[in-house]
Amino acid sequence: MIVETFSEQETRACGERLGAQAGPGSIYTLTGDLGVGKTVFTQGFAKGLGVEEPVNSPTFTIVQEYQGGRLPFYHFDVYRIGNVEEMEEIGYEDYFYGDGVCLIEWANLIEEILPKERFDITIEKDLNQGFDYRKITLKKSFCETENNSTIL
């Protein structure tokens, strides 16, 4: 599914709708260039889960935990990960295979440890469409390869 947004508010609202539908044990990957709106999308996603506290990118802590919503929410930013062993040090499996919801920014950097079943989200800009335009692609993956994925 492709969603086009034309403002920060619309990008946040898209995230909120998806967060409202998230179930226990769900994994969402989020990829896109720097400044494309991943954190804005994530803030909406958290709101959809009922998280009321401020949500910021956990770039220096790798994972931020939010317990105040209808499900535990684990927001990862793996941009600064040097190697997958760093994910093992923080006990990523407890998060990925628990009852909470994980959203992982820069997930393409840890592709080899991601569960096969997950929701992949890509956010792209197109300045020809306007400064605030975003193309948000949502896909449910069942396998490790793009060819074996299906659209939501």
HELIX and SHEET records of a PDB file:
HELIX    1   1 GLU A    8  GLN A   21  1                                  14    
HELIX    2   2 LYS A   38  GLY A   48  1                                  11    
HELIX    3   3 VAL A   84  GLU A   89  1                                   6    
HELIX    4   4 TYR A   92  PHE A   96  1                                   5    
HELIX    5   5 ALA A  107  ILE A  113  5                                   7    
HELIX    6   6 LEU A  127  GLN A  129  5                                   3    
HELIX    7   7 GLU A  146  ASN A  148  5                                   3    
SHEET    1   A 7 ILE A   2  THR A   5  0                                        
SHEET    2   A 7 ARG A 134  SER A 141 -1                                        
SHEET    3   A 7 ARG A 118  LYS A 125 -1                                        
SHEET    4   A 7 ILE A  27  THR A  31  1                                        
SHEET    5   A 7 VAL A 101  GLU A 105  1                                        
SHEET    6   A 7 PHE A  73  ASP A  77  1                                        
SHEET    7   A 7 VAL A  63  TYR A  66 -1                                        
SHEET    1   B 3 ILE A   2  THR A   5  0                                        
SHEET    2   B 3 ARG A 134  SER A 141 -1                                        
SHEET    3   B 3 SER A 149  ILE A 151 -1                                        
END                                                                             
